[in-house]
Amino acid sequence: MTGVLFYSIVGTVQKQIMSSSSSSSGGIGFTGLLTILFIGLKLTGFITWSWWWVLSPIWISILFVIGLLLASAVFYLISNK
């Protein structure tokens, strides 16, 4: 039963992410803008970071969403004990 609810929550979050990314307001967002800035600075030689740090806005955002999903699942499991 908890697995079904967890997948339902994940599905809902995915739908919200997809609908927000295709909204009519458009725009690239803070993470995308920061990533493009870092890539431009890396390619022009202004920064000498590794590519892991240049692309860090992307993977840090993904880790943040995964952390939120895990925290909400743990909270749900604890509250229904």
N, C-alpha and C positions, 0 to 999 in steps of 0.2 A: 504494500500500500504506500509506504513512504517513497519507494522508488518511482511509482507512478506520479506522485505529487512533485517530486524533485524534477522529473522530466517535463512535467507540465510547467513548472516555474522556469526552467531553462528555455522551453519553447516560447513562453511569453516574453522573456527577456530578449530572445533572438528576434522575435517579431517586432518588438519596440525598437531595437537597434536598426533593423532593416527599414522600418517605416521612418525613423528619424533621419536615416542617411539619404532617403529618397524624397524628403520633404521639399516643398516648393521654395522654401527659404534659401536652399542651396548653401554654398560656402564650403570651405575646406576644413575648418575647425582648427583649434589650437594645436593639437597633436600633429596634424598634417602639415601645418605651416611651420612648426618647429622642426619637423623632420626635413622638409624642403630646405629650410635655412641651414641646418647642419650639413646636409649633402652639398649644398652650394659652397659653404665655407670649406668643406673637406676637399672638394674638387678644385677649388681655386688656391688651396694651399695655406689658407689663413689658420686652419687648425690641423693638428697632426694626430688627432685621436684615432683609435682603431674604429673599424666599421661597426663593431658592437656598440660603441658609445654614440656614434653618429646616428644609428638607427634605434637608439634607446627609447625615444618617445613612443615608438610603436610597441616594443615589447613590454615596456613598463605599463602602458595602458592596458595591454592584454592581461598582464599579471594582476593588475588592479581589478579588472572585471572578474577574473577567475577567483580572486580573493573574496570579492563581494558575494559571489555565488556560493563559495564554500562556507563563508560566515553565515549566510542566510540558511543554508542547509543544516549547519550545526545548531543554529538558534532554533530552527523548526524541530529538530530531533530532540533537543533538550526540553523545549516547551511542551512537547507531547509525550513526555516520559511518564 
